[in-house]
Amino acid sequence: MGKFTIGCFSSLVGSMSLDFAVKLSAAAIEKGHKVDFWVSGNATMLSIKGQRAFKDYSALMKPVQELMGKGLTITACEACAEARGYHKDNTLEGFKRHSMDWYLASAFDADRVLHIGGE
Amino acid sequence: MKLAVFVSDYRLNVDTLNRLNPAKLGIILVQNGVYHATLKENGALSSLMGKNADFYVLMDDLETRGLAGKDIGSNVKIISYGDIVDLIFNDYEKTVWL
């Protein structure tokens, strides 16, 4: 089993990429891999508490919390979050916040990396 | 190098792909990229499908768009998220997202 680092820079609502990245993380964890998941830019919305699930939108908070319970390490870009007004006291429990060097370090020692850019 | 390229949009990415010269190229069609394998303009498939590559398409993204295996050519393998994980770890060394 290997370490898989995924970086996602897309938005939470109205983007297909973050949904894809979460489902891919789930599949990798299911196969026994370790997954580090970095969210940056508008994807930091995924770290906020109190997300409401509407039936016509992809709702990722619950799946991400379940994946964290299975060992997913997920980290938000702290600067991106702060720039958007998402502060530490409003961050989901277990969701880490670090500077970009966390992502670089994770990617450096990962067996595989998938970097999904923003739009 | 064995390179897996994720194509997530229907915009043509052939120019970008032509700049890449891996020993082995896999093209994984996801999101709106699945239309490369299904749409025909003036009777012709997307020029992306003319690349010398192994082609894959994500079943979930086909079904989300009301498409199915019968809508794609025999040279495209239909895969799951789990299959993508296996491709990334077992068949390719690097990944690119377009």
Backbone of each chain as ProteinMPNN parsed JSONL, in Angstrom:
{"seq_chain_A": "MGKFTIGCFSSLVGSMSLDFAVKLSAAAIEKGHKVDFWVSGNATMLSIKGQRAFKDYSALMKPVQELMGKGLTITACEACAEARGYHKDNTLEGFKRHSMDWYLASAFDADRVLHIGGE", "coords_chain_A": {"N_chain_A": [[0.837, -1.187, 0.0], [0.383, 2.305, -0.596], [1.304, 5.807, -0.305], [-0.811, 8.438, -1.067], [-1.11, 11.572, -2.336], [-3.353, 14.166, -2.7], [-4.084, 17.169, -4.207], [-6.331, 19.834, -4.261], [-7.745, 22.529, -5.876], [-10.117, 23.642, -6.48], [-13.519, 24.968, -6.336], [-16.048, 24.569, -3.732], [-18.866, 24.471, -4.113], [-20.583, 24.067, -7.118], [-18.532, 23.065, -8.563], [-17.085, 20.261, -10.163], [-14.777, 19.019, -9.567], [-13.891, 18.871, -6.886], [-15.714, 17.138, -5.783], [-15.065, 14.861, -7.275], [-12.454, 14.448, -6.305], [-12.888, 13.819, -3.622], [-14.339, 11.436, -3.828], [-12.422, 9.864, -5.099], [-10.497, 9.788, -3.121], [-11.888, 8.299, -1.217], [-12.036, 5.836, -2.534], [-9.343, 5.167, -2.663], [-8.639, 4.936, 0.039], [-10.284, 2.851, 0.71], [-8.946, 0.818, -0.557], [-6.793, 0.563, 1.022], [-4.751, 2.423, 0.979], [-2.786, 5.23, 2.166], [-4.061, 8.447, 2.467], [-3.367, 11.776, 1.828], [-4.909, 14.834, 1.771], [-5.118, 17.876, 0.297], [-6.586, 21.03, 0.423], [-7.063, 24.008, -1.327], [-7.304, 27.528, -2.151], [-10.589, 28.305, -3.261], [-11.532, 25.845, -2.515], [-11.137, 25.555, 0.158], [-13.463, 26.065, 1.404], [-14.576, 23.688, 2.061], [-13.759, 23.12, 4.607], [-15.288, 24.393, 6.481], [-17.458, 24.683, 9.289], [-20.902, 23.606, 9.699], [-22.053, 23.276, 7.14], [-24.703, 23.172, 4.871], [-26.717, 20.674, 3.473], [-28.053, 20.601, 0.368], [-30.466, 19.15, -1.805], [-29.99, 19.341, -4.531], [-27.367, 19.89, -4.866], [-23.965, 18.869, -4.713], [-23.032, 17.523, -1.667], [-20.531, 17.584, 0.578], [-19.572, 17.538, 3.165], [-20.373, 15.576, 5.097], [-19.505, 13.078, 3.883], [-16.726, 13.598, 3.923], [-16.192, 13.818, 6.665], [-16.739, 11.197, 7.404], [-14.719, 9.896, 6.022], [-12.489, 10.968, 7.3], [-12.752, 9.661, 9.677], [-11.948, 7.205, 8.861], [-9.316, 7.465, 8.476], [-8.424, 9.432, 6.7], [-6.319, 12.149, 6.051], [-6.821, 15.488, 6.06], [-6.277, 18.732, 4.938], [-6.445, 22.228, 5.069], [-5.459, 25.1, 3.222], [-4.135, 27.543, 5.136], [-3.805, 30.311, 4.778], [-5.42, 30.767, 2.529], [-7.909, 30.141, 3.601], [-8.148, 32.02, 5.698], [-8.104, 34.371, 4.206], [-10.575, 34.284, 3.108], [-12.212, 34.591, 5.207], [-12.63, 32.387, 6.777], [-12.201, 31.113, 9.76], [-10.155, 29.635, 12.389], [-11.757, 28.875, 14.568], [-14.073, 28.224, 13.355], [-13.785, 25.905, 12.018], [-14.122, 22.58, 10.827], [-14.038, 19.837, 13.087], [-11.045, 18.061, 13.394], [-10.146, 18.729, 10.898], [-7.314, 19.895, 9.403], [-5.203, 22.829, 9.382], [-2.787, 24.455, 7.534], [0.228, 26.013, 6.249], [1.308, 26.334, 2.798], [3.605, 24.782, 2.626], [3.113, 22.403, 3.893], [1.66, 20.894, 2.059], [3.549, 20.658, 0.022], [5.542, 19.193, 1.34], [4.134, 16.855, 1.871], [3.572, 15.964, -0.725], [6.138, 15.533, -1.596], [7.102, 13.233, -0.303], [5.271, 11.367, -1.093], [3.925, 8.425, -2.711], [2.37, 8.626, -4.958], [0.978, 11.435, -6.678], [-1.723, 13.599, -7.203], [-2.583, 16.486, -8.676], [-5.009, 18.803, -8.742], [-6.056, 21.457, -10.473], [-7.414, 24.809, -10.04], [-10.395, 26.556, -11.239]], "CA_chain_A": [[0.0, 0.0, 0.0], [1.204, 3.498, -0.732], [0.779, 7.103, 0.128], [-1.394, 9.165, -2.191], [-1.399, 12.964, -1.98], [-4.239, 14.839, -3.653], [-4.276, 18.597, -3.998], [-7.49, 20.293, -5.019], [-7.815, 23.988, -5.801], [-11.392, 24.093, -7.049], [-14.486, 25.437, -5.346], [-16.884, 23.541, -3.105], [-20.18, 24.431, -4.749], [-20.534, 24.417, -8.532], [-17.367, 22.446, -9.185], [-17.122, 18.804, -10.144], [-13.46, 18.475, -9.236], [-13.772, 18.528, -5.473], [-16.512, 15.924, -5.641], [-14.229, 13.787, -7.826], [-11.301, 14.21, -5.428], [-13.364, 13.15, -2.405], [-14.674, 10.049, -4.192], [-11.171, 9.164, -5.362], [-9.906, 9.546, -1.794], [-12.622, 7.188, -0.603], [-11.64, 4.596, -3.21], [-7.958, 4.857, -2.285], [-8.66, 4.476, 1.438], [-10.919, 1.525, 0.672], [-7.934, -0.142, -1.004], [-5.737, 0.476, 2.026], [-3.71, 3.444, 0.825], [-2.853, 6.413, 3.012], [-4.378, 9.603, 1.623], [-3.266, 13.159, 2.287], [-5.767, 15.639, 0.896], [-4.872, 19.3, 0.504], [-7.52, 21.914, -0.28], [-6.533, 25.352, -1.417], [-8.213, 28.438, -2.839], [-11.994, 28.211, -2.852], [-11.808, 24.516, -1.947], [-11.085, 25.642, 1.626], [-14.862, 26.08, 1.891], [-14.883, 22.359, 2.588], [-13.331, 23.022, 6.01], [-16.144, 25.207, 7.354], [-18.545, 24.026, 10.018], [-22.287, 24.002, 9.459], [-22.467, 23.244, 5.733], [-26.043, 22.627, 4.716], [-26.816, 19.822, 2.29], [-29.235, 20.758, -0.475], [-30.558, 17.932, -2.616], [-29.535, 19.551, -5.896], [-25.94, 20.185, -4.886], [-23.099, 17.895, -4.07], [-22.774, 17.872, -0.264], [-19.338, 16.787, 0.856], [-19.113, 17.585, 4.552], [-20.563, 14.286, 5.763], [-18.542, 12.082, 3.374], [-15.364, 13.9, 4.367], [-16.092, 13.442, 8.08], [-16.662, 9.733, 7.459], [-13.383, 9.504, 5.566], [-11.548, 11.296, 8.373], [-12.888, 8.569, 10.642], [-11.265, 6.027, 8.307], [-7.885, 7.735, 8.373], [-8.066, 10.507, 5.768], [-5.734, 13.391, 6.565], [-7.247, 16.567, 5.169], [-5.684, 19.981, 5.407], [-6.783, 23.414, 4.29], [-4.487, 26.19, 3.167], [-4.548, 28.478, 6.176], [-3.898, 31.662, 4.224], [-6.606, 30.817, 1.658], [-9.08, 30.161, 4.475], [-8.226, 33.311, 6.39], [-8.438, 35.4, 3.215], [-12.006, 34.184, 2.831], [-12.95, 34.776, 6.452], [-12.859, 31.108, 7.447], [-11.236, 31.137, 10.853], [-9.909, 28.361, 13.062], [-12.874, 28.507, 15.444], [-15.206, 27.807, 12.525], [-13.266, 24.806, 11.195], [-14.575, 21.242, 11.217], [-13.146, 19.094, 13.976], [-10.173, 17.116, 12.702], [-9.681, 19.332, 9.642], [-6.1, 20.639, 9.732], [-4.897, 24.07, 8.645], [-1.343, 24.69, 7.497], [0.7, 26.76, 5.089], [1.527, 25.527, 1.589], [4.722, 23.847, 2.734], [2.567, 21.1, 4.292], [1.321, 20.192, 0.812], [4.794, 20.331, -0.67], [6.196, 18.111, 2.078], [3.352, 15.645, 1.661], [3.781, 15.524, -2.105], [7.536, 15.123, -1.766], [7.343, 11.839, 0.111], [4.152, 10.515, -1.515], [4.18, 7.503, -3.819], [1.676, 9.185, -6.099], [0.399, 12.758, -6.433], [-2.648, 14.134, -8.2], [-2.789, 17.917, -8.423], [-6.165, 19.259, -9.521], [-6.03, 22.914, -10.429], [-8.669, 25.537, -9.911], [-10.962, 26.973, -12.512]], "C_chain_A": [[0.879, 1.248, 0.0], [0.559, 4.737, -0.169], [0.38, 7.904, -1.105], [-1.727, 10.578, -1.71], [-2.224, 13.603, -3.095], [-4.322, 16.308, -3.269], [-5.426, 19.075, -4.847], [-7.685, 21.784, -4.784], [-9.146, 24.524, -6.334], [-12.355, 24.516, -5.948], [-15.328, 24.287, -4.808], [-18.2, 23.378, -3.852], [-20.032, 24.861, -6.205], [-19.311, 23.858, -9.234], [-17.504, 20.938, -9.102], [-15.834, 18.222, -9.583], [-13.329, 18.082, -7.771], [-14.562, 17.26, -5.17], [-15.709, 14.708, -6.131], [-13.116, 13.427, -6.854], [-11.724, 13.483, -4.147], [-13.687, 11.68, -2.711], [-13.415, 9.233, -4.481], [-10.443, 8.851, -4.054], [-10.564, 8.346, -1.13], [-12.192, 5.856, -1.214], [-10.225, 4.184, -2.805], [-7.89, 4.326, -0.852], [-9.247, 3.073, 1.512], [-9.909, 0.441, 0.283], [-6.73, -0.193, -0.069], [-4.616, 1.485, 1.903], [-3.886, 4.546, 1.873], [-3.092, 7.618, 2.1], [-4.186, 10.897, 2.398], [-4.007, 14.021, 1.277], [-5.573, 17.111, 1.266], [-5.923, 20.105, -0.259], [-6.988, 23.337, -0.198], [-7.536, 26.225, -2.165], [-9.634, 28.283, -2.323], [-12.369, 26.837, -2.288], [-11.726, 24.523, -0.421], [-12.481, 25.768, 2.232], [-15.238, 24.749, 2.519], [-14.559, 22.233, 4.082], [-14.296, 23.698, 6.987], [-17.219, 24.36, 8.034], [-19.91, 24.448, 9.463], [-22.722, 24.035, 8.015], [-23.836, 22.574, 5.633], [-26.147, 21.847, 3.404], [-28.134, 20.088, 1.575], [-29.268, 19.599, -1.468], [-30.007, 18.116, -4.028], [-28.049, 19.887, -5.999], [-25.17, 19.02, -4.27], [-22.794, 18.375, -2.65], [-21.656, 16.971, 0.243], [-18.939, 16.73, 2.325], [-19.213, 16.208, 5.224], [-19.614, 13.21, 5.212], [-17.118, 12.327, 3.846], [-15.183, 13.535, 5.836], [-15.994, 11.925, 8.233], [-15.274, 9.246, 7.037], [-12.319, 9.843, 6.605], [-11.581, 10.202, 9.439], [-12.195, 7.298, 10.18], [-9.781, 6.288, 8.053], [-7.474, 8.814, 7.389], [-7.447, 11.684, 6.537], [-6.092, 14.498, 5.584], [-6.851, 17.905, 5.782], [-6.066, 21.112, 4.469], [-5.623, 24.409, 4.319], [-4.955, 27.278, 4.134], [-4.721, 29.894, 5.62], [-5.14, 31.817, 3.34], [-7.877, 30.917, 2.503], [-9.237, 31.52, 5.144], [-8.628, 34.43, 5.429], [-9.927, 35.425, 2.906], [-12.853, 34.324, 4.081], [-13.293, 33.487, 7.165], [-11.796, 30.963, 8.526], [-11.192, 29.799, 11.575], [-11.102, 27.918, 13.905], [-14.118, 28.086, 14.667], [-14.811, 26.649, 11.603], [-13.758, 23.469, 11.733], [-13.548, 20.547, 12.107], [-12.341, 18.063, 13.173], [-9.604, 17.631, 11.394], [-8.476, 20.212, 9.968], [-5.992, 21.92, 8.894], [-3.383, 24.296, 8.705], [-1.016, 25.594, 6.313], [1.045, 25.777, 3.965], [2.657, 24.517, 1.738], [4.269, 22.469, 3.221], [2.271, 20.263, 3.039], [2.593, 19.764, 0.082], [5.506, 19.166, 0.014], [5.465, 16.797, 1.865], [3.583, 15.086, 0.26], [5.186, 14.95, -2.298], [7.756, 13.672, -1.37], [6.17, 10.912, -0.221], [4.599, 9.558, -2.624], [3.525, 8.003, -5.101], [1.032, 10.515, -5.707], [-0.575, 13.08, -7.562], [-2.965, 15.567, -7.811], [-3.903, 18.403, -9.346], [-6.263, 20.766, -9.379], [-7.405, 23.526, -10.28], [-9.228, 25.912, -11.269], [-11.317, 28.452, -12.443]], "O_chain_A": [[1.988, 1.237, 0.536], [-0.553, 4.721, 0.359], [1.148, 8.026, -2.06], [-2.526, 10.757, -0.791], [-1.846, 13.582, -4.267], [-4.604, 16.636, -2.116], [-5.494, 18.756, -6.034], [-7.778, 22.242, -3.645], [-9.279, 25.718, -6.604], [-12.032, 24.427, -4.763], [-15.322, 23.183, -5.352], [-18.595, 22.26, -4.184], [-19.429, 25.894, -6.494], [-19.086, 24.161, -10.406], [-17.978, 20.399, -8.102], [-15.801, 17.063, -9.17], [-12.716, 17.062, -7.455], [-14.122, 16.415, -4.39], [-15.683, 13.664, -5.478], [-12.858, 12.25, -6.604], [-10.992, 12.627, -3.649], [-13.342, 10.791, -1.932], [-13.347, 8.05, -4.148], [-9.849, 7.783, -3.902], [-9.892, 7.489, -0.557], [-12.005, 4.87, -0.502], [-9.943, 2.999, -2.626], [-7.161, 3.374, -0.573], [-8.777, 2.223, 2.268], [-10.003, -0.701, 0.732], [-5.761, -0.906, -0.333], [-3.633, 1.415, 2.641], [-4.981, 4.763, 2.393], [-2.41, 7.787, 1.089], [-4.758, 11.093, 3.47], [-3.757, 13.942, 0.074], [-5.83, 17.525, 2.397], [-6.126, 19.885, -1.453], [-6.53, 23.798, 0.848], [-8.5, 25.721, -2.742], [-9.865, 28.149, -1.121], [-13.414, 26.691, -1.653], [-12.2, 23.588, 0.224], [-12.655, 25.595, 3.438], [-16.103, 24.681, 3.392], [-15.049, 21.317, 4.742], [-14.127, 23.579, 8.2], [-17.801, 23.455, 7.435], [-20.047, 25.503, 8.843], [-23.668, 24.747, 7.677], [-24.079, 21.534, 6.246], [-25.71, 22.321, 2.355], [-29.206, 19.827, 2.12], [-28.224, 19.126, -1.916], [-29.599, 17.141, -4.659], [-27.537, 20.137, -7.09], [-25.68, 18.293, -3.417], [-22.349, 19.507, -2.457], [-21.813, 15.753, 0.326], [-18.057, 15.955, 2.694], [-18.257, 15.738, 5.841], [-18.982, 12.499, 5.993], [-16.383, 11.383, 4.136], [-14.141, 13.003, 6.218], [-15.258, 11.427, 9.085], [-14.728, 8.308, 7.618], [-11.356, 9.095, 6.775], [-10.554, 9.865, 10.027], [-11.887, 6.42, 10.986], [-9.078, 5.448, 7.491], [-6.282, 9.091, 7.253], [-7.992, 12.144, 7.54], [-5.71, 14.448, 4.415], [-7.062, 18.165, 6.967], [-6.018, 20.976, 3.247], [-4.909, 24.531, 5.314], [-6.029, 27.856, 3.969], [-5.68, 30.587, 5.96], [-5.824, 32.84, 3.382], [-8.797, 31.668, 2.178], [-10.325, 32.097, 5.155], [-9.395, 35.323, 5.789], [-10.473, 36.45, 2.496], [-14.075, 34.192, 4.025], [-14.144, 33.474, 8.054], [-10.627, 30.719, 8.228], [-12.064, 28.947, 11.401], [-11.424, 26.731, 13.956], [-15.102, 27.641, 15.258], [-15.418, 26.44, 10.552], [-13.803, 23.253, 12.944], [-12.341, 20.663, 11.893], [-12.895, 17.301, 12.381], [-8.679, 17.036, 10.84], [-8.602, 21.173, 10.728], [-6.617, 22.053, 7.842], [-2.785, 24.325, 9.78], [-1.876, 25.897, 5.486], [1.069, 24.563, 4.162], [2.667, 23.499, 1.047], [4.958, 21.475, 2.992], [2.595, 19.077, 2.98], [2.69, 18.64, -0.411], [6.012, 18.263, -0.652], [6.09, 15.75, 1.699], [3.765, 13.881, 0.084], [5.388, 14.008, -3.063], [8.514, 12.957, -2.027], [6.084, 9.803, 0.307], [5.53, 9.849, -3.374], [4.062, 7.824, -6.195], [0.6, 10.702, -4.569], [-0.276, 12.857, -8.735], [-3.541, 15.828, -6.754], [-3.757, 18.413, -10.568], [-6.523, 21.284, -8.293], [-8.425, 22.844, -10.383], [-8.63, 25.631, -12.308], [-11.814, 29.014, -13.419]]}, "seq_chain_B": "MKLAVFVSDYRLNVDTLNRLNPAKLGIILVQNGVYHATLKENGALSSLMGKNADFYVLMDDLETRGLAGKDIGSNVKIISYGDIVDLIFNDYEKTVWL", "coords_chain_B": {"N_chain_B": [[8.854, 7.547, -19.09], [5.808, 6.732, -17.497], [2.753, 8.013, -18.018], [-0.257, 9.27, -16.743], [-2.979, 11.03, -17.907], [-5.468, 13.107, -16.859], [-8.409, 14.076, -18.303], [-10.675, 16.528, -18.043], [-12.49, 18.127, -19.229], [-14.393, 19.262, -22.103], [-13.112, 20.889, -23.794], [-10.617, 21.169, -26.282], [-7.615, 19.5, -25.74], [-5.458, 18.726, -27.085], [-3.202, 20.079, -28.059], [-1.739, 20.562, -25.736], [-1.286, 17.946, -24.935], [0.318, 17.109, -27.033], [2.706, 18.19, -26.39], [3.736, 16.555, -24.58], [5.663, 13.651, -24.087], [5.555, 10.84, -23.232], [6.728, 7.515, -22.384], [4.707, 5.765, -22.068], [1.339, 6.452, -22.439], [-1.609, 7.233, -20.785], [-4.981, 8.107, -21.04], [-7.394, 9.427, -19.103], [-10.687, 9.855, -19.014], [-12.785, 12.064, -17.464], [-15.488, 13.694, -15.685], [-16.773, 16.371, -17.658], [-15.088, 15.619, -19.629], [-15.705, 13.134, -20.562], [-17.208, 13.393, -22.798], [-15.542, 13.473, -24.972], [-15.278, 10.871, -25.757], [-17.744, 10.225, -26.625], [-19.212, 12.112, -28.163], [-19.82, 13.103, -31.545], [-18.672, 15.201, -34.022], [-19.689, 16.402, -37.049], [-19.595, 13.798, -37.861], [-17.226, 12.846, -36.927], [-15.102, 11.68, -34.317], [-13.768, 13.333, -31.4], [-10.592, 14.868, -31.817], [-8.838, 14.245, -29.893], [-9.165, 11.579, -29.387], [-7.635, 10.391, -31.255], [-5.111, 10.165, -30.378], [-2.115, 8.351, -29.605], [-2.643, 6.306, -27.286], [-3.688, 4.729, -24.207], [-7.059, 4.514, -23.474], [-9.425, 5.533, -21.043], [-12.556, 5.701, -19.349], [-14.564, 7.222, -16.885], [-17.027, 5.483, -15.275], [-19.053, 6.477, -13.495], [-19.219, 9.173, -14.236], [-20.048, 8.97, -16.843], [-22.611, 7.847, -16.509], [-23.879, 9.801, -14.975], [-24.358, 11.67, -16.888], [-26.252, 10.536, -18.448], [-25.296, 8.662, -20.182], [-23.876, 5.615, -21.547], [-22.139, 2.432, -21.706], [-22.635, 1.581, -24.309], [-22.446, 3.833, -25.779], [-19.857, 4.474, -26.321], [-16.642, 3.866, -27.906], [-14.945, 0.738, -28.711], [-12.339, 0.898, -28.009], [-12.088, 2.204, -25.672], [-11.855, 1.904, -22.263], [-14.121, 1.212, -19.704], [-14.197, 2.42, -16.441], [-14.008, 2.322, -12.802], [-13.924, 4.353, -9.749], [-12.23, 2.974, -8.032], [-10.738, 1.519, -9.883], [-9.331, 3.614, -11.043], [-7.633, 4.331, -8.96], [-6.062, 2.013, -8.857], [-4.875, 2.128, -11.408], [-3.324, 4.444, -11.132], [-1.519, 3.678, -9.145], [-0.423, 1.29, -10.066], [-0.016, 1.221, -12.854], [0.86, 3.635, -13.906], [3.282, 6.278, -13.502], [3.309, 9.011, -13.083], [0.965, 11.751, -12.823], [-1.235, 13.936, -14.598], [-3.42, 16.706, -14.597], [-5.855, 17.89, -16.722]], "CA_chain_B": [[7.902, 7.771, -18.016], [4.431, 6.298, -17.733], [2.0, 9.196, -17.609], [-1.718, 9.26, -16.842], [-3.509, 12.385, -18.057], [-6.906, 13.235, -16.618], [-9.042, 15.108, -19.135], [-11.905, 16.791, -17.294], [-13.328, 19.096, -19.93], [-14.533, 18.94, -23.523], [-12.212, 21.726, -24.568], [-9.558, 20.348, -26.859], [-6.353, 19.575, -25.019], [-4.476, 17.99, -27.873], [-1.95, 20.846, -28.119], [-1.005, 20.292, -24.494], [-0.838, 16.546, -24.963], [1.394, 16.959, -28.011], [3.964, 18.63, -25.772], [4.161, 15.483, -23.682], [6.182, 12.52, -24.859], [5.863, 9.748, -22.3], [6.898, 6.182, -22.963], [3.369, 5.189, -22.064], [0.357, 7.5, -22.145], [-2.983, 6.852, -20.504], [-5.889, 9.249, -20.972], [-8.538, 9.072, -18.273], [-11.738, 10.846, -19.265], [-13.649, 12.261, -16.304], [-16.345, 14.88, -15.729], [-17.208, 16.625, -19.032], [-14.135, 14.991, -20.546], [-16.266, 11.893, -21.124], [-17.811, 13.681, -24.109], [-14.569, 13.169, -26.028], [-15.466, 9.488, -26.191], [-19.132, 9.96, -26.998], [-19.766, 13.043, -29.143], [-19.231, 13.164, -32.881], [-18.953, 16.435, -34.743], [-19.579, 16.104, -38.489], [-19.31, 12.376, -38.033], [-15.897, 12.466, -36.438], [-14.846, 11.796, -32.885], [-12.785, 14.321, -30.972], [-9.22, 14.553, -32.241], [-8.147, 13.666, -28.725], [-9.259, 10.126, -29.455], [-6.65, 9.923, -32.218], [-3.798, 10.052, -29.746], [-1.598, 7.009, -29.343], [-2.766, 6.208, -25.828], [-4.73, 3.864, -23.663], [-8.159, 5.393, -23.069], [-10.309, 5.078, -19.973], [-13.619, 6.655, -19.034], [-15.134, 6.942, -15.57], [-18.425, 5.053, -15.387], [-19.934, 7.392, -12.763], [-19.408, 10.411, -14.986], [-20.882, 8.621, -17.999], [-23.998, 7.64, -16.076], [-24.404, 11.089, -14.535], [-24.757, 12.413, -18.087], [-27.225, 9.745, -19.203], [-24.589, 7.883, -21.192], [-23.591, 4.24, -21.128], [-21.085, 1.773, -22.458], [-22.967, 1.459, -25.734], [-22.193, 5.126, -26.43], [-18.431, 4.704, -26.526], [-15.961, 2.909, -28.759], [-14.373, -0.439, -28.051], [-10.961, 1.181, -27.575], [-12.147, 2.943, -24.408], [-12.214, 1.008, -21.162], [-14.947, 1.845, -18.67], [-13.558, 2.124, -15.153], [-14.571, 2.863, -11.572], [-12.942, 5.097, -8.952], [-11.23, 2.022, -7.556], [-9.846, 1.227, -11.01], [-8.418, 4.76, -11.203], [-6.6, 4.184, -7.927], [-5.143, 0.949, -9.286], [-4.083, 2.635, -12.539], [-2.347, 5.412, -10.619], [-0.475, 3.013, -8.36], [0.173, 0.105, -10.694], [0.242, 1.316, -14.294], [1.453, 4.922, -14.292], [4.184, 6.837, -12.487], [2.967, 10.421, -12.855], [-0.366, 12.141, -13.284], [-1.458, 15.334, -14.993], [-4.851, 17.035, -14.672], [-6.153, 18.933, -17.706]], "C_chain_B": [[6.506, 7.294, -18.441], [3.508, 7.373, -17.146], [0.495, 8.998, -17.795], [-2.218, 10.702, -16.872], [-5.01, 12.344, -17.833], [-7.431, 14.377, -17.487], [-10.446, 15.327, -18.576], [-12.854, 17.73, -18.014], [-13.411, 18.704, -21.404], [-13.699, 19.874, -24.401], [-11.089, 20.845, -25.109], [-8.242, 20.576, -26.135], [-5.221, 18.945, -25.808], [-3.152, 18.744, -27.944], [-1.096, 20.583, -26.887], [-0.454, 18.873, -24.51], [0.325, 16.348, -25.929], [2.745, 17.395, -27.451], [4.533, 17.556, -24.85], [4.619, 14.299, -24.514], [6.551, 11.365, -23.935], [6.053, 8.425, -23.037], [5.553, 5.473, -23.048], [2.393, 6.279, -21.65], [-1.014, 6.878, -21.9], [-3.832, 8.102, -20.408], [-7.149, 8.798, -20.246], [-9.573, 10.184, -18.403], [-12.68, 10.893, -18.07], [-14.466, 13.533, -16.514], [-16.799, 15.123, -17.185], [-16.219, 16.108, -20.08], [-14.682, 13.722, -21.177], [-16.865, 12.134, -22.508], [-16.834, 13.45, -25.254], [-14.814, 11.777, -26.604], [-16.858, 9.235, -26.754], [-19.67, 10.866, -28.11], [-19.044, 12.94, -30.479], [-19.646, 14.476, -33.531], [-18.669, 16.194, -36.217], [-19.121, 14.659, -38.715], [-17.989, 11.909, -37.468], [-15.805, 12.624, -34.93], [-13.842, 12.918, -32.618], [-11.393, 13.901, -31.407], [-8.393, 13.991, -31.089], [-8.096, 12.149, -28.825], [-8.294, 9.536, -30.483], [-5.256, 9.785, -31.643], [-3.402, 8.586, -29.574], [-1.544, 6.811, -27.829], [-3.736, 5.1, -25.464], [-5.817, 4.775, -23.097], [-9.033, 4.721, -22.011], [-11.395, 6.141, -19.773], [-14.279, 6.231, -17.722], [-16.636, 6.671, -15.695], [-19.382, 6.04, -14.698], [-20.241, 8.637, -13.583], [-20.154, 10.183, -16.295], [-22.349, 8.582, -17.582], [-24.649, 8.941, -15.621], [-24.953, 11.889, -15.715], [-25.718, 11.619, -18.974], [-26.6, 8.905, -20.288], [-24.276, 6.49, -20.643], [-22.511, 3.652, -22.021], [-21.36, 1.68, -23.949], [-22.658, 2.743, -26.506], [-20.718, 5.373, -26.738], [-17.809, 3.587, -27.357], [-15.305, 1.789, -27.971], [-12.947, -0.202, -27.559], [-10.914, 1.943, -26.251], [-12.63, 1.995, -23.322], [-13.004, 1.773, -20.109], [-14.422, 1.425, -17.298], [-14.309, 2.788, -13.997], [-13.517, 3.726, -10.862], [-11.839, 4.168, -8.44], [-10.235, 1.647, -8.649], [-8.857, 2.371, -11.231], [-7.283, 4.673, -10.191], [-5.579, 3.134, -8.355], [-4.282, 1.392, -10.469], [-2.977, 3.555, -12.043], [-1.195, 4.703, -9.914], [0.262, 1.92, -9.125], [0.631, 0.308, -12.141], [0.953, 2.597, -14.721], [2.275, 5.489, -13.139], [3.81, 8.265, -12.11], [1.563, 10.696, -13.372], [-0.378, 13.621, -13.654], [-2.956, 15.547, -15.063], [-5.042, 18.149, -15.671], [-7.609, 19.323, -17.615]], "O_chain_B": [[6.101, 7.443, -19.594], [3.492, 7.606, -15.937], [0.037, 8.609, -18.868], [-1.919, 11.493, -15.977], [-5.734, 11.634, -18.53], [-6.946, 15.505, -17.405], [-11.294, 14.437, -18.627], [-13.902, 18.092, -17.479], [-12.602, 17.914, -21.893], [-13.597, 19.67, -25.61], [-10.67, 19.889, -24.457], [-7.814, 21.715, -25.945], [-4.153, 18.664, -25.264], [-2.088, 18.127, -27.896], [0.118, 20.404, -26.985], [0.697, 18.634, -24.146], [1.211, 15.528, -25.685], [3.795, 17.017, -27.97], [5.676, 17.649, -24.4], [4.014, 13.987, -25.54], [7.711, 10.961, -23.863], [5.593, 8.251, -24.165], [5.295, 4.693, -23.965], [2.59, 6.95, -20.637], [-1.51, 6.096, -22.712], [-3.435, 9.066, -19.753], [-7.871, 7.913, -20.705], [-9.354, 11.31, -17.956], [-13.295, 9.889, -17.709], [-14.177, 14.339, -17.399], [-17.172, 14.172, -17.873], [-16.494, 16.16, -21.279], [-14.184, 13.277, -22.211], [-17.014, 11.202, -23.298], [-17.257, 13.251, -26.392], [-14.585, 11.535, -27.789], [-17.128, 8.163, -27.296], [-20.496, 10.431, -28.912], [-17.834, 12.722, -30.541], [-20.83, 14.811, -33.58], [-17.556, 15.829, -36.594], [-18.364, 14.362, -39.639], [-17.665, 10.723, -37.519], [-16.348, 13.561, -34.346], [-13.157, 13.382, -33.53], [-11.053, 12.718, -31.37], [-7.371, 13.34, -31.303], [-7.126, 11.514, -28.411], [-8.151, 8.316, -30.571], [-4.331, 9.347, -32.327], [-4.251, 7.709, -29.418], [-0.539, 7.106, -27.181], [-4.495, 4.605, -26.298], [-5.529, 5.696, -22.333], [-9.332, 3.528, -22.076], [-11.168, 7.329, -20.003], [-14.519, 5.048, -17.481], [-17.402, 7.516, -16.158], [-20.414, 6.395, -15.268], [-21.381, 9.1, -13.623], [-20.815, 11.089, -16.803], [-23.21, 9.197, -18.211], [-25.838, 9.157, -15.855], [-25.885, 12.679, -15.567], [-25.963, 11.995, -20.121], [-27.285, 8.477, -21.217], [-24.395, 6.229, -19.446], [-22.037, 4.289, -22.962], [-20.435, 1.698, -24.76], [-22.614, 2.739, -27.736], [-20.375, 6.382, -27.354], [-18.379, 2.504, -27.493], [-15.131, 1.868, -26.755], [-12.409, -0.997, -26.788], [-9.836, 2.287, -25.765], [-13.681, 1.366, -23.449], [-12.598, 2.852, -19.679], [-14.229, 0.24, -17.027], [-15.126, 3.687, -14.195], [-12.373, 3.82, -11.308], [-10.664, 4.536, -8.419], [-9.044, 1.476, -8.387], [-7.695, 2.14, -11.562], [-6.121, 4.912, -10.521], [-4.373, 3.345, -8.228], [-3.096, 1.071, -10.528], [-1.831, 3.455, -12.481], [-0.035, 5.084, -10.069], [1.435, 1.654, -8.862], [1.559, -0.357, -12.599], [1.579, 2.638, -15.78], [2.006, 5.221, -11.968], [3.973, 8.677, -10.962], [1.043, 9.984, -14.231], [0.364, 14.433, -13.1], [-3.688, 14.675, -15.532], [-4.475, 19.231, -15.517], [-8.064, 20.19, -18.362]]}, "name": "protein", "num_of_chains": 2, "seq": "MGKFTIGCFSSLVGSMSLDFAVKLSAAAIEKGHKVDFWVSGNATMLSIKGQRAFKDYSALMKPVQELMGKGLTITACEACAEARGYHKDNTLEGFKRHSMDWYLASAFDADRVLHIGGEMKLAVFVSDYRLNVDTLNRLNPAKLGIILVQNGVYHATLKENGALSSLMGKNADFYVLMDDLETRGLAGKDIGSNVKIISYGDIVDLIFNDYEKTVWL"}
